């Protein structure tokens, strides 16, 4: 894989993985668990599957870009984006677990 391909994998994969991960928690909380308007649950259930699919595509691109040789800057950036995604998944899981204890 060339440096240009790794750059493309990072520049496409990072937003595709991180943005849906950031959207997941507000979607679940404000549209599904505690709907804020009349058809919130339906809208939330429509938003979540494409969000999961786009996130998995972005995760695949980041993981593929992080492990390709020769090592370079975009390998490190892809690995850093994967760590950011891990932190987002961690606080999302913790928050949802705390909400289920409270309900």
ROSE-4610 file (N, C-alpha, C; in Angstrom, 1 decimal, always signed):
// ROSE-4610
residu = [X/X/X/X/X/X/X/X/X/X/X/X/X/X/X/X/X/X/X/X/X/X/X/X/X/X/X/X/X/X/X/X/X/X/X/X/X/X/X/X/X/X/X/X/X/X/X/X/X/X/X/X/X/X/X/X/X/X/X/X/X/X/X/X/X/X/X/X/X/X/X/X/X/X/X/X/X/X/X/X/X/X/X/X/X/X/X/X/X/X/X/X/X/X/X/X/X/X/X/X/X/X/X/X/X/X/X/X/X/X/X/X/X/X/X/X/X/X/X/X/X/X/X/X/X/X/X/X/X/X/X/X/X/X/X/X/X/X/X/X/X/X/X/X/X/X/X/X/X/X/X/X/X/X/X/X/X/X/X/X/X/X/X/X/X/X/X/X/X/X/X/X/X/X/X/X/X/X/X/X/X/X/X/X/X/X/X/X/X/X/X/X/X/X/X/X/X/X/X/X/X/X/X/X/X/X/X/X/X/X/X/X/X/X/X/X/X/X/X/X/X/X/X/X/X/X/X/X/X/X/X/X/X/X/X/X/X/X/X/X/X/X/X/X/X/X/X/X/X/X/X/X/X/X/X/X/X/X/X/X/X/X/X/X/X/X/X/X/X/X/X/X/X/X/X/X/X/X/X/X/X/X/X/X/X/X/X/X/X/X/X/X/X/X/X/X/X/X/X/X/X/X/X/X/X/X/X/X/X]
num = [1/1/1/2/2/2/3/3/3/4/4/4/5/5/5/6/6/6/7/7/7/8/8/8/9/9/9/10/10/10/11/11/11/12/12/12/13/13/13/14/14/14/15/15/15/16/16/16/17/17/17/18/18/18/19/19/19/20/20/20/21/21/21/22/22/22/23/23/23/24/24/24/25/25/25/26/26/26/27/27/27/28/28/28/29/29/29/30/30/30/31/31/31/32/32/32/33/33/33/34/34/34/35/35/35/36/36/36/37/37/37/38/38/38/39/39/39/40/40/40/41/41/41/42/42/42/43/43/43/44/44/44/45/45/45/46/46/46/47/47/47/48/48/48/49/49/49/50/50/50/51/51/51/52/52/52/53/53/53/54/54/54/55/55/55/56/56/56/57/57/57/58/58/58/59/59/59/60/60/60/61/61/61/62/62/62/63/63/63/64/64/64/65/65/65/66/66/66/67/67/67/68/68/68/69/69/69/70/70/70/71/71/71/72/72/72/73/73/73/74/74/74/75/75/75/76/76/76/77/77/77/78/78/78/79/79/79/80/80/80/81/81/81/82/82/82/83/83/83/84/84/84/85/85/85/86/86/86/87/87/87/88/88/88/89/89/89/90/90/90/91/91/91/92/92/92/93/93/93/94/94/94/95/95/95/96/96/96/97/97/97/98/98/98/99/99/99/100/100/100/101/101/101/102/102/102/103/103/103]
x = [+0.8/+0.0/+0.9/+0.6/+1.4/+1.0/+1.8/+1.5/+0.3/+0.0/-1.2/-2.4/-2.4/-3.5/-3.7/-2.7/-2.8/-3.4/-3.0/-3.5/-5.0/-5.4/-6.8/-7.6/-7.1/-7.8/-8.0/-7.0/-7.2/-8.1/-8.0/-8.8/-10.3/-10.6/-12.0/-12.4/-11.6/-12.0/-12.2/-11.4/-11.5/-12.9/-13.3/-14.7/-15.8/-15.6/-16.7/-16.8/-15.7/-15.8/-16.1/-15.6/-15.7/-17.0/-17.5/-18.8/-20.0/-20.2/-21.3/-21.1/-19.9/-19.7/-20.1/-19.9/-20.3/-21.8/-22.4/-23.9/-24.7/-24.1/-24.8/-25.4/-24.7/-25.2/-26.3/-26.2/-27.4/-28.6/-28.4/-29.5/-30.2/-29.5/-30.1/-30.8/-30.2/-30.7/-31.9/-31.8/-32.8/-33.9/-33.7/-34.7/-35.3/-34.5/-35.1/-35.4/-34.5/-34.8/-35.8/-35.5/-36.3/-36.7/-37.7/-38.0/-38.4/-37.9/-38.2/-39.4/-39.8/-41.0/-41.7/-42.8/-43.8/-43.2/-42.5/-42.0/-40.5/-40.0/-38.6/-38.0/-38.8/-38.3/-38.2/-39.2/-39.1/-37.9/-37.7/-36.6/-35.3/-35.2/-34.0/-33.7/-34.7/-34.6/-34.2/-34.6/-34.2/-32.7/-32.3/-30.9/-29.9/-30.2/-29.1/-28.5/-29.3/-28.7/-27.7/-28.1/-27.1/-25.8/-26.1/-25.0/-24.0/-24.5/-23.7/-23.0/-23.6/-23.0/-21.8/-22.1/-21.1/-19.9/-20.2/-19.1/-18.3/-18.9/-18.1/-17.2/-17.7/-16.9/-15.7/-15.9/-14.8/-13.8/-14.3/-13.5/-12.6/-13.2/-12.4/-11.3/-11.6/-10.6/-9.5/-9.9/-8.8/-7.9/-8.6/-7.8/-6.9/-7.4/-6.6/-5.4/-5.7/-4.6/-3.6/-4.0/-3.1/-2.0/-2.3/-1.4/-0.5/-0.7/+0.0/+1.5/+2.4/+3.8/+4.1/+5.0/+6.0/+5.3/+5.8/+5.2/+5.5/+4.5/+4.6/+3.7/+3.5/+2.7/+1.2/+0.7/-0.7/-1.0/+0.0/-0.2/-0.5/+0.4/+0.2/-1.1/-1.5/-2.7/-3.9/-3.9/-5.0/-5.0/-3.9/-3.9/-4.4/-4.1/-4.6/-6.1/-6.6/-8.0/-8.7/-8.1/-8.7/-8.7/-7.7/-7.7/-8.8/-9.0/-10.1/-11.4/-11.6/-12.8/-13.0/-11.9/-12.0/-12.5/-12.0/-12.4/-13.9/-14.3/-15.8/-16.6/-16.2/-17.0/-17.0/-15.9/-15.9/-16.8/-16.8/-17.7/-19.2/-19.4/-20.8/-21.3/-20.5/-20.9/-21.1/-20.2/-20.4/-21.6/-21.9/-23.1/-24.4/-24.4/-25.6/-25.8/-24.7/-24.8/-25.3/-24.9/-25.4/-26.8/-27.3/-28.7/-29.5/-29.1/-29.9/-30.0/-29.0/-29.1/-30.1/-30.2/-31.1/-32.6/-32.8/-34.2/-34.9]
y = [-1.2/+0.0/+1.2/+2.2/+3.4/+4.4/+5.4/+6.4/+7.2/+7.4/+8.1/+7.2/+5.9/+5.1/+5.1/+5.1/+5.2/+6.5/+7.6/+8.9/+8.9/+8.3/+8.2/+7.4/+6.3/+5.5/+6.2/+7.0/+7.8/+8.9/+9.7/+10.9/+10.5/+9.3/+8.9/+8.1/+7.3/+6.4/+7.1/+8.1/+8.8/+9.5/+10.3/+10.9/+9.8/+8.8/+7.8/+7.0/+6.9/+6.1/+7.0/+8.2/+9.0/+9.7/+10.3/+11.1/+10.2/+9.0/+8.2/+7.7/+7.5/+7.2/+8.3/+9.5/+10.7/+10.9/+10.5/+10.6/+9.6/+8.4/+7.3/+7.6/+8.1/+8.3/+9.3/+10.5/+11.4/+10.8/+10.0/+9.4/+8.4/+7.6/+6.6/+7.3/+8.3/+8.9/+9.8/+10.7/+11.7/+11.3/+10.2/+9.8/+8.4/+7.5/+6.2/+6.0/+6.3/+6.0/+7.1/+8.3/+9.4/+10.3/+9.9/+10.7/+12.1/+13.0/+14.4/+15.0/+14.2/+14.6/+13.4/+13.6/+12.6/+11.3/+11.5/+10.3/+10.1/+10.4/+10.3/+8.9/+7.9/+6.6/+6.1/+6.4/+6.0/+6.6/+7.9/+8.5/+8.0/+7.7/+7.1/+5.7/+4.9/+3.6/+3.6/+4.7/+4.9/+5.3/+6.2/+6.7/+5.7/+4.8/+4.0/+2.9/+2.2/+1.2/+1.9/+3.0/+3.5/+4.1/+4.6/+5.1/+3.9/+2.8/+1.6/+1.1/+1.1/+0.6/+1.6/+2.9/+3.8/+3.8/+3.6/+3.5/+2.2/+1.1/-0.1/+0.1/+0.7/+1.0/+1.9/+2.9/+3.8/+3.1/+2.2/+1.4/+0.5/-0.1/-1.0/-0.3/+0.9/+1.7/+2.1/+2.5/+2.9/+1.8/+0.6/-0.5/-1.0/-0.9/-1.3/-0.4/+0.9/+1.9/+1.9/+1.4/+1.4/+0.3/-0.8/-1.9/-2.1/-1.3/-1.5/-1.0/-1.8/-1.4/-0.7/+0.2/+0.6/+1.7/+1.7/+2.6/+4.0/+4.9/+6.3/+7.1/+8.3/+9.3/+8.8/+8.4/+8.1/+6.8/+5.9/+4.7/+5.2/+6.1/+6.6/+7.4/+8.2/+8.9/+8.0/+6.9/+6.0/+5.2/+4.9/+4.3/+5.2/+6.5/+7.5/+7.7/+7.7/+7.7/+6.5/+5.4/+4.1/+4.3/+4.9/+5.1/+6.1/+7.1/+8.1/+7.4/+6.5/+5.7/+4.8/+4.2/+3.4/+4.2/+5.4/+6.3/+6.6/+6.9/+7.3/+6.1/+4.9/+3.7/+3.4/+3.7/+3.4/+4.3/+5.6/+6.5/+6.3/+5.9/+5.6/+4.4/+3.4/+2.1/+2.4/+3.2/+3.5/+4.3/+5.3/+6.1/+5.3/+4.5/+3.7/+2.6/+2.1/+1.2/+1.9/+3.1/+3.9/+4.3/+4.6/+4.9/+3.7/+2.5/+1.3/+1.0/+1.3/+1.1/+2.0/+3.2/+4.2/+4.0/+3.4/+3.3/+2.2]
z = [+0.0/+0.0/+0.0/-0.9/-1.0/+0.1/+0.2/+1.2/+0.8/-0.5/-0.9/-0.6/-0.7/-0.3/+1.2/+2.0/+3.4/+3.8/+3.1/+3.4/+3.1/+2.0/+1.6/+2.6/+3.1/+4.1/+5.4/+5.8/+7.0/+6.8/+5.8/+5.6/+5.3/+4.8/+4.6/+5.8/+6.4/+7.5/+8.8/+9.1/+10.4/+10.6/+9.7/+9.8/+9.8/+8.9/+8.9/+10.1/+10.9/+12.1/+13.4/+13.4/+14.6/+14.7/+13.6/+13.6/+14.0/+13.4/+13.9/+15.4/+15.8/+17.2/+18.1/+17.7/+18.5/+18.4/+17.4/+17.2/+17.9/+18.2/+18.7/+20.1/+21.0/+22.4/+22.4/+21.8/+21.8/+21.1/+20.0/+19.3/+20.2/+20.9/+21.8/+23.0/+23.6/+24.8/+24.4/+23.5/+23.3/+22.2/+21.5/+20.5/+20.9/+21.5/+21.8/+23.3/+24.2/+25.6/+26.2/+26.0/+26.5/+25.3/+24.5/+23.2/+23.6/+22.9/+23.1/+22.3/+21.3/+20.6/+20.1/+19.4/+19.1/+18.4/+17.4/+16.6/+16.8/+17.9/+18.2/+18.1/+18.6/+18.6/+17.1/+16.3/+14.9/+14.2/+14.4/+13.8/+14.3/+15.6/+16.2/+15.6/+15.4/+14.8/+13.4/+12.7/+11.3/+11.2/+12.1/+12.1/+12.5/+13.5/+14.0/+13.0/+12.2/+11.3/+10.3/+9.6/+8.7/+9.5/+10.7/+11.5/+11.8/+12.2/+12.5/+11.2/+10.1/+8.9/+8.4/+8.5/+8.1/+9.1/+10.4/+11.4/+11.2/+10.8/+10.6/+9.3/+8.3/+7.1/+7.5/+8.2/+8.7/+9.6/+10.5/+11.3/+10.5/+9.5/+8.7/+7.9/+7.4/+6.7/+7.7/+8.9/+9.8/+10.2/+10.5/+10.9/+9.8/+8.6/+7.4/+7.2/+7.4/+7.2/+8.3/+9.5/+10.6/+10.6/+9.9/+10.0/+8.8/+7.8/+6.5/+6.6/+6.0/+6.0/+4.7/+4.6/+5.6/+6.5/+7.7/+8.7/+8.4/+8.7/+8.4/+9.3/+8.9/+9.7/+9.7/+8.6/+8.5/+9.2/+9.4/+10.3/+11.7/+12.1/+13.5/+13.7/+12.7/+12.8/+12.8/+12.0/+12.0/+13.4/+13.9/+15.2/+16.3/+16.2/+17.1/+17.0/+15.8/+15.6/+16.2/+16.1/+16.7/+18.2/+18.8/+20.2/+20.6/+19.9/+20.1/+20.1/+19.1/+18.9/+20.1/+20.6/+21.8/+23.1/+23.2/+24.3/+24.2/+23.0/+22.7/+23.1/+22.6/+22.9/+24.4/+25.1/+26.5/+27.3/+27.0/+27.8/+27.4/+26.1/+25.7/+26.4/+26.5/+27.2/+28.7/+29.3/+30.7/+31.0/+30.1/+30.3/+30.2/+29.1/+28.9/+30.0/+30.6/+31.7/+33.0/+33.2/+34.3/+34.2/+32.9/+32.7/+32.9/+32.6/+32.8/+34.3/+35.0/+36.5/+37.1/+36.5/+37.1/+36.7/+35.6/+35.1/+35.9]
